[in-house]
């Protein structure tokens, strides 16, 4: 396709899709604010009502990260290019995923003729690994076995190439917000040819108004395949045990900040099951991550969701897409009774040590005293919303902390 203009719209990151629309659109102003704050957002570049690229952005550990999802003439996502900060004002391609699909059936059944990964080191060493006639299901199973330390057989139908290349071949300018011409070179790689001058047209997408809303929470706790900005993944649920809440005051908090004010949810005193949602990615570089954790109080599913807030917080003061939440600085969070404390030895010897290689840890207390259940945060630091699910009669059905790995999650077609 030859194009001389691109329609530009903004939204939450949403992975691959077949249409040039955002499931959760946001305004340009909100996207610009997220960019300035280093928060995640996505920009869709489309031509003639067909998606050409979706680019999502975020900052992590002081670096800028850009993921460029490219679509072919069939509107199939066939390539993801991952870029990171290389030097001041410069990005480096460090990883590429590329697929070849010969039919619509292959694409929708998540099978491929060729799956190719390219790794690029900072000094220009390139490794290209190709696998032929495979499937995402087999790939995810191998990744999961490797994560569990189980022996795996690498596929015989694969090849590996190693060579050196000038690192300049993999560099590009880091764009300022709105400078989307930077990504034209990647569109050309996909067979979309830009004209000498390309006009960018800002498109209104039915912008969301008001504070962040709970969307896709049920999907976080539905096992199965997902399409994410980091590629295909599988949601796995882990039973973390029973949480004792004898005081009837449930708290979600960073265990290193228990003394600080946090949202407190009133619940009937009792013991309640805790479930941790783990996202396992086909891309082994992402590693498995905790996407969310839930305390279930009733079997009745919630009919509505409300944001967990402190008494001094007013949702009416929040702007579009904003929220109050739990601040995480230690890389972990816990559910616990408000009366439960964590001393320094428990924090260092129990939580930090034991959560190093597992997804949940329980610190017991002598019954009927409260215990606590901890889990690593899917993103090691930040502020994350706590959602209270209520039944039609107003009872608390469940409490969820969402680490917003890929808001909102979207099921694979």
C-alpha positions in Angstrom: 0.0 0.0 0.0 1.2 3.5 -0.9 -0.1 6.1 1.5 0.2 9.9 1.8 -1.8 10.4 5.0 -2.3 8.6 8.3 -5.2 8.7 10.7 -3.9 8.9 14.3 -6.0 7.9 17.3 -5.2 7.0 20.9 -6.3 4.5 23.4 -5.3 1.9 26.0 -2.8 -0.8 24.8 -4.9 -3.6 23.2 -2.6 -5.9 21.2 -3.5 -7.1 17.7 -7.0 -6.6 16.3 -8.6 -6.7 12.9 -10.2 -3.2 12.9 -8.8 0.3 13.0 -10.6 1.2 16.2 -9.7 1.3 19.9 -11.8 -0.8 22.3 -10.9 1.7 25.0 -10.2 5.1 23.3 -8.7 8.0 25.1 -8.3 11.7 24.2 -5.1 13.1 22.7 -4.7 15.2 25.8 -4.9 12.2 28.1 -2.4 10.3 25.9 0.0 13.3 26.0 -0.3 13.4 29.8 0.4 9.7 30.1 3.4 10.2 27.8 4.8 12.9 30.0 4.2 10.8 33.1 5.7 7.6 31.6 2.4 5.8 31.8 1.3 3.3 29.1 -0.9 4.3 26.2 -1.2 3.3 22.5 -1.3 5.2 19.2 -3.0 3.7 16.2 -1.8 4.6 12.7 -4.3 3.8 10.0 -4.7 4.5 6.3 -7.9 4.2 4.3 -9.7 2.7 7.3 -7.0 -0.1 7.6 -4.6 -0.4 10.5 -0.9 -0.2 9.6 0.7 0.0 13.0 -0.2 0.2 16.7 2.6 1.6 18.8 2.4 1.4 22.6 4.7 3.4 25.0 5.7 3.3 28.6 8.7 4.0 30.9 10.3 1.4 33.1 13.5 1.7 35.2 14.3 5.1 33.8 14.1 3.9 30.2 11.6 4.6 27.4 10.1 1.5 25.8 8.2 1.4 22.5 6.5 -1.6 21.0 5.6 -1.3 17.3 2.9 -3.8 16.1 2.7 -4.0 12.3 -0.2 -5.2 10.2 -0.1 -6.5 6.7 -2.6 -5.9 3.8 -4.9 -8.4 5.3 -4.9 -6.5 8.6 -3.1 -9.4 10.3 -0.5 -8.5 12.9 2.6 -10.2 11.5 5.5 -8.3 13.3 6.3 -6.7 16.6 9.4 -4.5 16.9 10.6 -3.8 20.5 12.7 -0.6 21.0 14.4 0.7 24.2 16.4 3.8 25.1 19.9 3.5 23.7 21.3 7.0 24.4 19.9 10.5 24.8 17.2 10.9 22.2 18.0 7.6 20.5 16.1 4.2 20.5 17.5 0.8 19.7 15.7 -2.2 18.2 16.5 -5.0 20.7 14.0 -7.7 19.8 11.7 -8.5 16.9 8.9 -11.1 16.6 7.8 -12.0 13.0 5.2 -14.4 11.8 4.2 -15.8 8.3 0.6 -17.0 7.8 -0.5 -18.6 4.5 -4.2 -18.7 5.3 -6.9 -17.1 7.4 -7.4 -20.4 9.1 -3.8 -20.5 10.2 -4.0 -16.9 11.6 -7.1 -17.5 13.6 -6.0 -20.9 14.9 -2.7 -19.4 16.0 -0.6 -21.5 13.8 2.2 -20.4 11.4 4.4 -21.3 8.5 7.3 -19.4 10.1 7.9 -17.8 13.5 11.1 -15.8 13.7 12.7 -14.0 16.6 15.6 -11.6 16.3 17.7 -10.5 19.2 20.1 -7.6 18.9 22.8 -6.9 21.5 24.1 -3.4 22.2 27.3 -4.1 20.2 25.4 -5.4 17.1 25.5 -9.1 17.6 22.4 -10.5 15.9 20.7 -13.9 16.6 17.8 -14.9 14.3 15.9 -18.0 15.4 13.3 -19.5 13.0 10.8 -22.1 13.7 8.7 -23.7 10.9 5.2 -25.2 10.8 4.5 -24.5 14.5 1.8 -23.2 16.8 1.5 -20.7 19.7 0.0 -23.5 21.9 3.1 -25.6 21.6 5.3 -22.6 22.1 3.5 -21.5 25.3 3.6 -25.1 26.6 7.4 -25.1 26.1 7.8 -21.8 27.8 5.7 -22.9 30.8 7.7 -26.1 31.1 10.9 -24.1 31.0 9.6 -21.8 33.7 8.9 -24.7 35.9 12.4 -26.2 35.4 11.1 -29.2 33.5 13.2 -30.7 30.6 11.9 -29.7 27.2 12.8 -30.9 23.6 13.5 -28.0 21.3 11.7 -28.4 18.0 13.6 -30.1 15.2 12.1 -27.8 12.6 14.1 -24.7 13.6 17.3 -22.9 12.6 19.6 -20.3 14.2 21.7 -17.6 12.5 24.4 -15.6 14.3 26.2 -12.6 12.7 27.4 -9.1 13.5 25.9 -5.9 12.0 26.5 -2.2 12.5 24.5 -1.1 15.5 23.5 2.0 13.6 21.3 -0.2 11.5 19.1 -0.7 14.5 18.9 2.9 15.8 16.2 5.5 15.3 15.3 8.8 17.0 13.2 8.7 20.1 10.0 10.6 19.1 8.4 13.5 21.0 4.7 13.0 21.6 3.0 13.4 18.2 6.2 12.9 16.1 4.9 9.6 14.6 6.8 10.0 11.4 9.7 8.3 13.2 7.9 5.0 12.7 7.6 5.3 8.9 10.7 3.2 8.3 9.0 0.3 10.0 5.8 0.6 8.0 8.0 0.4 4.9 9.5 -2.8 6.1 5.9 -4.2 6.2 5.3 -3.4 2.6 3.5 -0.1 3.2 5.2 2.6 1.2 5.0 6.2 2.5 4.8 9.0 0.0 7.5 11.7 0.1 5.2 13.7 2.4 2.8 12.1 4.8 0.1 14.1 6.6 -1.0 13.0 10.1 -4.8 13.5 10.8 -5.9 13.4 14.4 -9.1 11.3 14.7 -11.7 11.6 17.5 -12.6 8.2 18.8 -15.5 8.7 21.1 -13.3 9.6 24.0 -13.9 8.1 27.5 -15.0 10.6 30.1 -14.5 10.5 33.8 -12.2 8.4 36.1 -10.9 5.0 35.3 -13.6 2.3 35.1 -13.3 -1.4 35.9 -13.1 -3.1 32.5 -12.1 -6.6 31.7 -11.8 -7.7 35.3 -13.6 -10.9 34.7 -11.1 -11.8 31.9 -8.3 -11.5 34.3 -9.7 -14.5 36.2 -10.8 -16.5 33.2 -8.1 -19.1 32.2 -7.2 -19.4 28.6 -5.4 -17.6 25.7 -5.1 -13.9 25.5 -3.8 -11.4 23.0 -1.6 -8.8 24.7 0.7 -5.9 23.6 3.6 -8.3 24.3 2.2 -11.0 22.1 0.1 -14.1 22.9 -0.2 -15.3 26.4 -2.1 -17.7 28.6 -3.9 -16.8 31.8 -3.4 -19.3 34.6 -5.1 -19.1 38.0 -3.3 -20.1 41.2 -5.1 -20.9 44.5 -3.3 -18.8 47.2 -5.2 -20.2 50.2 -7.7 -18.8 52.7 -7.3 -15.3 54.1 -8.6 -14.8 57.6 -10.2 -11.4 58.2 -11.4 -11.5 61.9 -11.9 -7.8 62.2 -14.0 -7.4 59.1 -11.6 -4.8 57.7 -9.8 -6.0 54.6 -6.8 -4.2 53.2 -4.7 -4.4 50.0 -1.3 -2.8 50.5 2.5 -2.9 49.9 3.8 -4.9 52.9 6.6 -2.3 53.2 4.0 0.5 53.7 1.4 -1.2 56.0 1.5 1.8 58.4 0.5 4.2 55.6 -3.2 4.9 54.8 -4.7 2.4 52.4 -8.2 1.7 51.2 -10.1 -0.4 53.8 -13.0 -2.6 52.7 -15.6 -3.6 55.2 -16.5 -7.3 54.9 -18.2 -9.9 57.2 -15.5 -11.4 59.5 -14.4 -14.8 58.1 -12.1 -16.8 55.9 -12.1 -16.2 52.2 -10.2 -17.8 49.2 -7.6 -15.8 47.4 -6.8 -16.3 43.7 -3.8 -15.0 41.8 -4.0 -14.5 38.1 -0.7 -15.3 36.3 0.0 -14.2 32.7 2.4 -16.6 30.9 3.7 -15.1 27.6 4.8 -17.0 24.5 7.7 -14.5 24.5 10.1 -15.9 27.1 11.7 -12.4 27.5 8.6 -11.2 29.2 8.5 -14.0 31.8 5.4 -15.0 33.7 3.8 -12.1 35.7 1.0 -11.7 38.2 -1.7 -9.7 36.5 -4.1 -9.5 39.4 -5.2 -11.0 42.7 -8.7 -11.5 44.1 -10.4 -12.2 47.4 -13.7 -13.9 46.8 -16.4 -13.3 49.5 -19.5 -14.6 47.7 -20.1 -17.1 44.9 -22.5 -14.5 43.3 -20.7 -12.6 40.5 -20.6 -8.8 40.9 -23.1 -6.8 39.1 -21.2 -3.5 39.5 -17.7 -2.4 40.4 -16.5 0.5 42.5 -13.1 1.9 43.1 -11.5 1.3 46.5 -10.7 4.6 48.1 -9.6 6.2 51.4 -12.0 8.5 53.3 -10.0 11.5 52.3 -10.1 10.7 48.5 -12.8 12.2 46.3 -13.4 10.5 42.9 -15.0 13.7 41.7 -11.6 15.3 41.6 -10.2 12.6 39.1 -9.7 13.4 35.5 -10.3 11.2 32.5 -8.8 7.7 33.1 -7.3 8.7 36.5 -7.8 6.6 39.7 -6.8 6.3 43.3 -5.0 3.1 44.3 -2.3 1.3 46.2 1.2 2.4 45.8 3.8 -0.4 45.4 7.5 0.2 45.9 8.8 -3.2 47.1 7.7 -5.2 44.1 4.9 -7.0 46.0 1.5 -6.5 47.5 -0.6 -8.3 50.2 -4.1 -8.9 51.3 -4.5 -8.8 55.0 -6.7 -7.9 57.9 -6.3 -4.3 59.0 -5.0 -5.5 62.4 -2.2 -7.6 60.9 1.3 -6.2 61.0 4.6 -7.3 59.3 7.8 -6.9 61.3 11.2 -6.4 59.7 12.3 -10.1 60.0 9.0 -11.3 58.4 9.5 -8.8 55.6 13.1 -9.8 54.9 13.2 -13.5 55.6 9.7 -14.5 54.7 8.3 -12.3 52.0 11.4 -11.2 50.1 13.1 -14.5 50.2 10.1 -16.7 49.5 8.6 -14.6 46.8 11.8 -14.7 44.8 10.7 -17.9 42.9 7.0 -18.3 43.6 3.7 -16.5 43.0 2.2 -16.5 46.4 3.3 -16.7 50.0 1.2 -17.0 53.2 2.4 -15.7 56.5 0.4 -17.6 59.0 -0.8 -16.5 62.4 -2.1 -18.6 65.2 -5.8 -19.2 64.6 -8.0 -17.3 64.8 -5.5 -14.5 64.5 -5.2 -13.0 61.0 -2.7 -14.3 58.4 -1.7 -12.5 55.2 -1.3 -13.6 51.6 1.4 -11.9 49.5 2.1 -12.0 45.8 4.6 -10.2 43.5 3.3 -7.2 41.6 3.1 -7.8 37.8 4.8 -4.4 37.5 7.4 -3.9 40.3 6.4 -0.4 41.2 3.6 2.1 40.6 0.1 2.8 41.8 -2.6 0.2 41.0 -6.4 0.3 41.4 -8.3 -1.8 43.9 -11.8 -2.7 42.7 -14.7 -3.8 44.9 -17.3 -6.0 43.1 -20.8 -5.7 44.6 -23.9 -7.8 44.0 -27.3 -6.2 43.0 -28.1 -6.0 46.7 -24.9 -4.1 47.5 -23.0 -6.9 49.2 -19.2 -7.2 48.6 -18.8 -10.1 46.2 -15.0 -9.8 45.7 -12.0 -7.5 46.0 -9.4 -7.2 43.2 -6.1 -5.5 42.9 -5.2 -5.0 39.2 -1.6 -4.6 38.2 -2.6 -3.2 34.8 -0.2 -5.2 32.8 -2.2 -4.6 29.6 -5.4 -2.7 30.3 -7.8 -3.8 29.1 -7.2 -7.5 28.4 -8.8 -8.7 25.2 -9.6 -12.3 24.4 -8.0 -13.8 21.3 -10.4 -14.2 18.4 
